[in-house]
Amino acid sequence: MQTKNHTLPTIALLTDFGLTDSYVGVMKGVILSICPIARLIDVTHAITPQNVRQGAYVLLNTLGYMPPQTVYVGVVDPGVGSARQSVAIKTNRAVFVGPDNGLFSYALKHCEIQEMVILQNPQYLLATISSTFHGRDIFSPVAAHIACGVPLDQLGPSLTKLEALPPPRLEITPQAIYGEVLDIDHFGNVATSIGRLTWGNNDLLALVPFFDPQPEPTLMIEPERCTVQINHRMIDIVGLTFASVPRGELIALINSADQLEIAINHGNAAHELGVQIGDPVILSIN
């Protein structure tokens, strides 16, 4: 197959399938059988099963680091086989293929949508559609065809409205910022919805709401006046690095996605604190 330009197409995969079973390998096989020149990127296959919001957050955090017009295949799909639509969305930054369940809604807030379609043309699907594995039978072949030049208007009828997830909790007052746990990584570091945060002049933290970016900070915070409360534990150190505290101690810091994160130097904060995705977090300003 020939692409419309000289750049090899990129397809990025994000699922909750894990790597124990054959699901991811089969999806890659389908993609490369249709578009053998595609470059495949595994964003992650370790999204907590059925946790669409975590998948949406992780996908958003990768958006700025992929090649232009990467085709994302997102499969965190507890409604597979139900009445939910299968969709493809073309934007100025990427193309998204997957279920219409809000998985792409966080990333789409940072994109200009150009075209949206429902995936119905059998010419671009596998011959038999399972009711439990649309990642193999619908999303992978469609992504491969898009990557190798098939325009979206050939895939099915246009779509005018998408399902959207509610934004993560972020309530800002002069005394406190209220958020929630969005993600827990392999190390047990706990990422929260409190952000975007950046270190400013005179060691001040500048807050810009992550899902409603503004050119200027909405709040300036002095780190030494902050405490973080999570699952009945108080953390009074907001530092630059994990090593800002001795081994085994808790610290709050700004992670690589500019979100408030709770960690333990050489430890697992999620286990120590007993937290889960969705648990409340409070950044108090004393």
N, C-alpha and C positions, 0 to 999 in steps of 0.2 A: 504493500500500500504506500501511497505517496502522501505526504503532508503538504499543506499549502505554503510552508516556508521551510527554511533549511534548519530550523531548530528542532531537535528531537523532542517529541511530546513527553510530558511528565504527568504521571498519575500517582496521586498520594492516597494511601489507604488508611482509614481510621475506623476501627471496629471494637466491639466488646467480645470478640470471639476467643481471645487468648491464642496460645500457640500449641496447646496440647493436642487439639484435633486438627483435621485436615481442611477446615473451612477456608482459612487464609490461603493456603497453598492452591486449593481448587480455584479460588477467585483469580489468583495470579495466572494460573494456567489458562483460564478463559480469556483473560485480557491479552496475554501474549499470543494466543492462538489467532486472535483477530487483528491485533496491532503489534506485531513482533518488534517494532522499533521503539516501543514505549519504554521509558525509564520509570521504574517503580520505586516509590518511597513509602516505607512503613512509618507513618506518623506514630501510631501505637495500636496495639490490639489488646491493651490491658485496661480499657475503660471498664469501670465497675458494671457488671451485667445489668442491662436495661436502664442505666443511668444516662438519660438523654442530655440532661443539663451539664453533667461533667463532660460528656462528649462535645457539647457545644462550646464550652469554655476552652477545652484543650485545642479544639480546631481553631478557634479565634486566635489563640496564642501562637499558632504556627503560620498564620496567614502572611505575615510580612517577611517570611524567610524562605518561601517557595519561589521557584522560577515563575515569571509572568505567565498567566493563563494555564497554570497547573489545573488539571482535572481532579477534583477531590471525589473520592468514593467514600461516603460516610454510611456506616451500617451499625447504628445503635437503634434497634428497631423492634421494641416489644409488641408493636401492632402489626407485625408481618402477617400477611394473608388476610387482614381485615379490610375495611372500607377505606383506609387511609391511602392517599395517592402516592405513586412513585413519580418523582419529578427530576428534571434537570434545570439548572438555573445558571445562566451566563451573566457574568458581571465584568466590570472593568479590570478586576484583579484576578479572578479565577472562575472556574466552572464547578458547580456543585451537583453531584448526582447521588440520590438516596431517597429515603422516605420523607414525606411531608409531615413531620412530627415536631418541628421546631429545632431539629439538630443543627441547622445552618443559620438560625435566626440571629445569634450573637455576631457571627462573622458578617452577615449581610448588613448589619448596622454600619459597617465600615467599608461598604462597597456600593457602587452604583449598579443597580440591577438593569440589565439590558434586554433580557428575554427569559421567559419561563414557560416550560411545557410539561405536560403529563406524558409519561412514557407508555405509549399504547401501540406503536407501530411494530407488529410482530417481526418485520424484516430485520430489526435491530436487537431482538431478544433471542434467547435460546428457544429451541423448538418446543420444549416442555417446560412449563412454569410450575415449580414447586410452591406450595402454600406456606412453606417454612424457610425457604432459602432464596430470597430475592436478591441477596448479595451476589450469588452465583448466576442466577437466571435472568435478572433484569439489570441490576446496577453495573456489574462488571462488563457485560457486553456493550451496554450503552456507553459507558466511559471509554471503552476501547474504540468504538466507532467515532465518538466525538474527538478523541485524541488524534485519530487518523483522518480527520477532516469532514466528517458528516455534520452538516448544520443542524441546529436544534429544531428548526421548523419541520424537519423530516421525521422527527421522533414521535410526534403526537400533537394533539391540540394545545393551543396556548392556554396559559393559566394566569389569572389576574390577582389571586390572593393566596398567600401562604400561611400555614400555621406558625405561630410564634410563641416562644417561651416567655414567661414573665421575667423581667430582669432580676438578677440576684439582688438580695437585700442590700441597700446602701442608704442609710438615713444619716444625715449630717446635721448636728446641732452644735452650738458653741461649746458645749460641755463634753460631748461624746459623739463618736461615729459608730453606728450599729451596722454590722455586716453578718456574713455567714461563711462557713467553710465551703469552698468550691472544689478543691482538689486535694488529694493526698498522694504524694509521689512515692517512688520506690524506696526512698530513704526515710519515709515517715514524716517528711516536712509538710506542714499544713498551710496550704494557700487559701487566702480569704478574699472576699469581695471588696475589701477596703482598699481602695486605690482609684486612680493611679497616684502613686506616691513617688516623689523624687527628693533627693537631698538638695537643699538650696544653700544660699549664702548663710554664714553664721550658724551652720548645722541645723537649719530649719527644714522641716519636712513640708513639701508643697503637695496639696491634694487636688487632683482634677478627677471628677467622676469618670470612671472607666468607660461606661456605656453612653455617656453624653459628653464627649470631649469638648473642652473650652480652651480658647487661646491663653487664658490666664488662670492661675490657681484660684480655687474657690475658698481655700483655707490654708493658712500657714500655721504650722504646729512646731513647738519646741520639744524635741525628743525627751529631754530630761523631765518634762512635765507630764509624760504619757505613761499610762499603765494599760496593759492588755488583759482582758478577762475572757477566759474560754473554759467552759466546763468546770466552773467553780475554782479555777486556778488563776492567780494573778501573776503577771510578768511585768516587771518594772524596768527592764532593760530593752531599749530599742537601739540596735547597733548596726554597724555597716556590714559585718561579716560573721560567719559562724564562729570564728576564732575570737570574736570580741568578748566571749565568756569562756571560763575554764571548761574542760571536758566534762560532759554529763549535765551541764546546766542549760536551762531554757533561755531562749532569746527570741525577741521579735525583730524582724528585719524586713527589708524591701527585696523581694525576689527579682528574678530576671524578667518577669512580666510586669514589674512595677506594682505588685500587689503586696499588702501586708502578709507576711508569712511567719509562722511560729515553728521553731526548730529546736533541736538539742544538739549542741556540739558533740559530734561522735555518738549520736544516739537517735532514737526513734520517737519523735514528739507525739505522733498519733497514738502509739501504744501507751506511752507514758501518761498522756492526758485522757485516753479513752474516747477520742472524738471521732465523729463520722461526718461525711459530707452532708451539709445542711445544718449542722449545729451552729448556734449563734456565737458571735464574736463581738466584743465591745472594746473600742479604743477610747479610753477616757482621757480627757485633757484636764489636768489638775490645776 
